[in-house]
Amino acid sequence: MIDFIEDGHIYLKDGIITPSVSEILHFIFPNKYDGVPDYILERKAKYGSKVHEAIEKLEKTGEIIELNIYQKLAIEQYLKLKTKYRINVLEQEQIISYNYDYCGRFDMIAQIGSDKCLCDIKTTAELDKEYLSWQLSFYELATGKRFDKLYAIWLPKKDLGKLVEIERKPKEELLKKLKEFKERKILWI
């Protein structure tokens, strides 16, 4: 059983606090947001969360929630990509774990054409493929499945959406970085 506590972004697996994929990514990319004021990060996070929420609701019920003009444009771009690439959502927003090493929540598993794919929705101005490679690869490892492809569904504000294939990290590389993270975490305690 995995519980997620929104306040503090904490995962509990069978009552045990378990690191998140986000924590591991922060370990791998410690300076990713250096120099970006907190209020900007918070504003961008709220915007992205609203787009995610809208896509999830749209896929579950066919309804479009109330959005601002930029969020509406992102949803229009998503719908265009969905039609163009024949994206059929199979699962979304599922909490997963890799043993007691980490937990996370993937955005979407979708059939894209004839491929079963693991997808992450991004609304950032620039797409960090290296970051996404680690993120989606950790998610894939936690699912215990090997997907045909990993994708970013990129919906930047004020721009055209894109479906971007993301390179998979080898399992050995993931486990090596996970070991480094766990050793470093022990040193912090």
GIBELWO-V49386 format. One record per helix or strand of 3 or more residues. SS is the DSSP state (H for helix, E for strand). FROM is the first residue (numbers start at 1). TO is the last residue. If there is no record, write none. Layout:
# GIBELWO-V49386
<<SS & FROM & TO> <SS & FROM & TO>>
This chain:
# GIBELWO-V49386
<<E & 2 & 5> <E & 10 & 13> <E & 16 & 18> <H & 21 & 28> <H & 38 & 61> <H & 69 & 84> <E & 87 & 98> <E & 102 & 112> <E & 115 & 122> <H & 129 & 143> <E & 149 & 154> <E & 162 & 166> <H & 171 & 188>>
